[in-house]
Each structure stands twice: as structure tokens, then as C-alpha cells.
Amino acid sequence: MITEIKTIMQGRMIVKAIILTLAVLVIKPVNLYAQLGFFSEYWQPKTIESPSFIEKAKPENLPESVISVNVNDTIRLISPYVGGYNLNTYNGGKMYDKPFLLENIRNLDLPFFRYPGGSGSNSFFWEHSEPDGPDDVDTYIVKGEIKTKIKWGDEPGEDYLSVDNFYRLRDSCQNEGIHVVNYSYARYGRSEHPVQQAAHYAADWVRYDNGRTRFWEIGNETYGAWEAGYIIDTSLNLDGQPEQITGALYAQHCLVFLDSMRAAAAEIGAEIKIGATLGFQEKRSEWDIPVLQVLGDKVDFYIVHEYFGNGQDADPWEVLESIDVFYEQKAHIDHLKNQYCDSYVPLVLTEWNTRYSGSYQNVSCTNGMHNLLGLKGIINEGFGLSCKWNLIWRFNDGETHGLISSEKDNPAIEGIPKYSPRAPYFYMDHFKKFLGDVSVNNSTGKTDSIDIFSSVFQSGHSGIVILNRAKTSKNIALNMNDYILGDRYYWYTLTSDDGNPFSRKVKINGQTNLDYDAGGPLNYNDIEAWSANTSDGVRLELPPFSATFVLTEGTSAAPASKYNATFKVYERNNDSVLPLQNAIVSVGQSYYITDVDGEVTVPLASGDYEYKIQKEAYESILSGFNLSEDMTIEDTIVAERYSVTIQLFDAGSSDPIEGTSIELDGQTLLSDAEGSAIFKDLNFATYDLIISGNKYNAQYVVEVWSDSIFNLYLDESEYGVIFLVTDSQSHDPIRYVKVVINGEQTYTSITGESSFMLKYDSYDYSLEKADYLTINGVAAIDKDTTIALEFVASNTTIMENDDLQISVYPNPVQNHLNITTSPPVEKIYIKDVLGKIVVQKYPGNKTSANIDVSDLDEGVYFVSIYDKENNRSVYKIIKQ
């Protein structure tokens, strides 16, 4: 029978843990029960009530990815001890008397606190205060390469969390604890029997605790050189211990602690569970193997710690990927346990977090998402208990691990009030709200940027956490297999406030605080969920680098005998029929995506079904079938065709542009008098649009998904015009020639060049320089152009051959030009100032020539005279 229902208010959601006196009322599969070891004894079924909500529209576009949750494919029971946090003596004294802090702690519904936590545990004397410490220890003890001060469990003061204040805080939060006893006292204690003395001291704490605490650890990271007792002064040790600790020595000492602490628990009638530390990482196998060889299954659990990262800067994606090493290390430690433990001994993870610096990684939204990945691994890998480092800690310029800001923080520096939640808090808060009692398998389809964790409640609800690591939004469908969906689903989406994954400020369903520089919404516990109906399934838009927490209503359905309905989808494009990849096949409330062969297989129970085949820019198909055996359904869908009108206008005058070439999808049309060109039968696609003509040239990319009109306003094209001026005799570039065109004036450079940008048109130009003849001309510009000109010196004889005697007359000339030579010449060319040959004469071995120049325009010309050896003389003439 049900003896108690523990109701936990979490925002607008109510989670109920049902405490049962008869386990037979809850079905716990034996294989799931065994996977957690003794932690399964504390498992409790959970129910949840649907939250109040705001109606939210589903994504309009078809899903690009499908996530499947296999409700009946269970992984394991979820231990109620997942999701604790460390507390330390320096976290503050009377935390139980600070309402704002207590509210934020209670909202997390933490199962327990770890105390005193961290390296301080190995120098912690729980019942003493300074200066009344034990006689066999100094006030300062060796810790790594430094000396550290003893920590006292009975220390007074507002800044110090004493043992009794810790118990008061637990009572205020109604949660349990895990205590770390001072193992290292067995190493640095100066009594005749330091191991027995330290074990007795730990047992006295068990007696004082009087059954309030179930879980106990023997020391903290005892394998680490940074811990007190790792190295001792052997001259002060009276029982012959070595200077440096080993795994075998620690394990032998643990046997003494186990006997003393268990005897103390038996005296007071309490049940306690005691664990020993392992190094976890493969490089610490030299520690782990002797510990396992000596202790085997004599301990109740083994303790591991993991900090992800190397303390350096890293981008958000590197931070998230660091979780992968967790699975490798878990497999390694499981392998060792299987070798040395005769029965199953569970693992607990009592310290973990990221370890990065430089970009506020540890207090950012990225840390919140990393936390979700870590909890997924902790649960699915079967850890019986987890405890993150650290609940409260100073900001320390963003290098903190504290989930909540501390009494010692300066709000002006951090940007939030004391005892306020930091960004990662809100991810933990929502994870706890949506965490069921059994984890189940799921798949993320074709995307590798999405992570998912799924669990179910005894009330029939499913809680699903979806992380989108990508820099872009993801449109997804969520299939719930072996599950009868209820009427609605609900979700919260957490993002950074400014799109920066390392932001210290989080948005919940678009809401955040406007008063502070960090944290999250001040009313985070009252924000209503977004919700939509399930009539066409569960659809979500996942923002970039976000976490979405989904709650579905429904009931788990017993797996029925299933048949395979294989859909083969083809597309008809003109005269061809080809397999259609990424078509969406929806059957009932579930979605499926065809592969490269246009196929997808859907397992279904026998019965009648309706289905729909869709893809962007294709005509959809709606049909049905009866399934009583494996079957194949083939359908062909036709791509939709669109008409696109391109209209061109002059950007300056807004007049239509006629007669300009427009190219789209391999078709080339000329714009009409209205500036328009119509392209038909276009597919849904992205196209290059090329506009080319004398006056207008442009390129665009256009997306076509419907009949469309694109109005384009074009500036007239400008072309690069280069004048290249050389000496007609030496052919060397001429510098400082004044070039005038279209009212612009420049001078040639050392390379003889002068550049202009001109629109399509004809332009008069002139070139001038002292001692050279002025050149005037007209340039028709319709493309990038280089105008090469030979500049002629102003004297009549430009170049003379000493072997020829030449007379050129009259000069100036009007009709006939006479040329006499000795000896005879082979050919005579007359060129204009642009170097174009306008007259050619071949005297035929004669010594004189009469050339008709009456048809030439007035101006300057150049007469080139060649002998039979091709030697040249050049003369300038003026035509009148």
C-alpha cells in the first residue's frame, strides 16, 4: 500500500515521489534492479503533473531530423541520489538562516550534500575547534608542497560551515548527506597507532551522526600528491609507514576504517554505506589495482572524481566534447572491477565539473549544457550517486565552480546579488524537473549535433532533454515508440541571452532578467511552459546551442507483434523517375525520413493506417493501407514548378531597362519594354541570376520556393579604362602625359598608364606632353578596355636610317605626297596617331612614289619607310 506521497513543487510542475511499503506494487524488472546494486533499494517511482502553459505554434517547415524515443527499451532505474552537490566549510556559516539562498537551494530538490568535501576533508577534525585539537597533530600539516592549516568541525563564525550548522542546513532543505572522513589522519597522526586512532575518530562521527547520514567516504582523492598525507615526515611516524602512500597501503587502512565505522553504526542501530577512492583514469591503474585486489567487494561502493578539461582556454564545442573521455574511463574501471570483485560494487562520482579558464566557461551556458551531458552519462552508465563540485563558491573572475554566488562575492563585479543562481543552475533546475525514474533508449537519426536523454515517469509522462550543439537552428520531429501520446506536450528552451555560448546569462523560453549582467530570470520558478497539441505529432524548433526540456503526456504501450511497412518514394522530374532522398513519411503521429535510395522502413502493429509523404517543393501524397504482414508501398511524387518574373529598373531614374540579357537556370531572355523577363517551370532551388549588357551587369543568388517576382534596381555598369602610352621610337613607357577624358584629368605613371572608371558610352579624349604631338581621339566604352597609344615627338623626322637618302614633300600636304629615296625602298606605311595603318604602298624597287592622301582626315600622320633589309625611317606629316 502507499504510505506517503512526497510532493515537490518545481515551478508550475508537481513531481511526486511515491514511497511504498510493498515493493510489489511497482514493477521493477530484475535486470534493471541489479544494475545499480544496493542503490536500487532506494529507488522510488515518480509521477508528474502537466504544467500550466502558453500555447506555442509548431514549426511551419517539415522536420529536417527525426529523434526516436523507445519508451519500452529501458536502460536502467534512475538512482534518487543522482544530482547532489558539494558543500565546504568555507561556504558560509548560517546558510540555513538565509531565505534567498534557501529558496534557490530548495528549488533544485537536491537529494544530498557532500561535506566537508574536497581536499579539506583530509585535514578536517569534525568535533574540534581551534585551539582544542587532537594532541597528536600539528596546527599546520603538509599538503603537497605547502603546509595547510587544520580545519575544524566545531569552528564558530558566520563564514564557517560547522558540522552542526551543516546538519541544520540539511534539515532546512530536507535532504541527506554524504560525509567524507579524515583518512589522512591515519598518515600524519603522531600517536603510536595512527591508523586505529583515525578509524576510531571516524567511528565517533558515525556515532554522533546517529543515523542521519547513510553514505560515508574514506578520504578524498587519497591517490593525489596534492592531498594531506600523500607524503609524511617519517621521523614523526610511530608505526613504520612509508613516506609516500600507495594504493595497497590505503586499502589495508580502509579495512580498519570499515571495521570501526560499521561497528559504530551497529551500536546505534544505523545502516551506513562506506566507500573507498579509486583513481578512475587509466594512468592511475597503479593505484586502483592494489585497492581492488585488497578491498574487492568488502566496501559498499567505490568513489571516483573527474574534472573535464586541462585548465586552458577552449571553445564551446571542445568543452562539450570533453565528456567523451568519461565513457572511456568508466569502461576501464568496470574492466578492473570485474577482475577483482566477486560481486557487483557500484560506482559513485562525488566530484566532477569542467576545468577551463579564460572565457568564463565554468559559469556559462556552456557549462550548463556540459552538466546535462554529464548527468546523462552518470545515469545511463549506472552510477549510484553523483555529486558535482560545487554548490556555492566565490566568483573568482569567472574561474569558479560555484552553482550559486557566495556571501563573499561583490555584486558590482559579478553582476548578480549574493546567493543568486549562476547560468548553469537553470540547466540543472530544469533537468531535475523533467527527470523520470527509468532511463530509456533513443536515437537521433542522421544528425550528430543533437544529444538526447530520455526517461519515463510512472504517471505515463516522458521527460526528454534535447541539446542542439550546432550553430544553426534544427527543426526536428520527436517519435515516441511503443507509446500512446496524450493530447499535449510541453517544453522549456534554454539559450544564452546574446547568442554567445559563453554568456553568463540565460534565457528561459525567451525570458531573462533585465536588471543584472548574469544569471537568469528572477521569476524562473513561475515561467509557464510552451505547449502544443499532439494531433500531428511532436515537433520542435531547437535554437542554436540550446537545451530543450520536453514533457509528453501519454501511456507506455506494451510492445505488440510488428510488421515492416517499407516505403519507396520516387520523384518524377520531366521524363525521369528517380529515388527521392529526405522525403518525410508521416504515419499517425510519427515521422520518418527516406534514405539515399528513397526508402524507409517503419515497424508497425497490424491495422489500418493513414500516411502522408511530403517534401519541400513537392506535391504531397495522402493515402492509407492495411498492414497484416510485411509490405512495400511505392509512391511517386512530382516536384512543384514555379514561375519567376525578373523586373529590371535603373536605380537612378527607376525607368524600366529594356533589352538586357538575363540568365537563370540555363535560360537566357532579354528584358522587354517593361524591363521584365518571365522564367517558367523552375524547381524549388537556389539559382545564380546573371544580368549582362553594355550598360548593366550584375549577379545575384535567388531562392525559388513559390511563384515570385524579383524587382531589381541596377546601377549602370562602370568599366575600367587604361591608357597605355609609349614612345613611338623607343617603345618605352612615357610618364607624366596629361590624359583628359569625360572631364577627368590624370597623368600617366612610371609604367605609362593612366586609369579611369567610365560608364557605357563614347568619350572624346586628349593626351598632351611637351615635345610630343598632342593626340585626340574618341573611345567607345562597352567593356574593360586598354587603349595603347604611341606618342610621337614633335620634330618631323622621328627616326632616320643613315643608309637611306629620303625626301618627303610637300609637308603639310593636301592631296598627293611625294617620296624620293636612294637606294630604292620595299614598302611605305602611313599610320594615324593611334598606330592604325591607313595607307600602304609598295614601290617595287623604285626610287620614288606618289601617294594619294586626299581622302585622309586632317591631322598628324606618320610615314614609315622600309628598305629591303627592313630598316625603317619614320617621318611626321600634317594633312590639311
Secondary structure, DSSP 8 states (H G I E B T S, - for coil): -EEEEEEEEETTEEEEEEEES-GGGS---HHHHHHTGGGGGG---EEEE---EEE----SS--SEEEEEEEEEEEEE--TT-SEEE--GGG-S-GGG-HHHHHHHHHTT-SEEEES-SGGGGGEETT--TT---TTS-SEEEETTEEEE-EETT--STT---HHHHHHHHHHHT-EEEEEE--THHHH--SSSHHHHHHHHHHHHHHHHTTS--EEEESSSTT-TTSBTSB--TTT-SS---SB--HHHHHHHHHHHHHHHHHHHHHHT---EEEEE---SGGGHHHHHHHHHHHTTSSSEEEEEEEES-SS---HHHHHHTTHHHHHHHHHHHHHHHHH-SS---EEEEEEEE---SS-GGGSHHHHHHHHHHHHHHHHTT-SEEEES-SB---GGGT---SB--TT--HHHHSS-TT-B-HHHHHHHHHHHT--SEEEEEE-TT-SSEEEEEEE-TTS-EEEEEEE-SSS-EEEEEEEETEEEEEEEEEEEEEESSS-TT-SBEEETTB--SS-SSB--TTGGG--EEEEE-TT-EEEEE-TTEEEEEEEEEEE-----EEEEEEEEEEEETTEEEE-TT-EEEETTEEEE--TTSEEEEEEESEEEEEEEE-TTB--EEEEEEESS-EEEEEEEEB--EEEEEEEEETTT--B--S-EEEETTEEEE--TTSEEEEEEE-SEEEEEEEE-SS--EEEEEEESSSEEEEEEE---EEEEEEEEEETTT--B-SS-EEEETTEEEE--TTSEEEEEEESEEEEEEEE-TTB--EEEEEEESS-EEEEEEE-BSSSEEE--TT-EEEEESSSBSSEEEEEEES--SEEEEE-TTS-EEEEE--SS-SEEEEE-TTS-SEEEEEEEE-TT--EEEEEEEE-
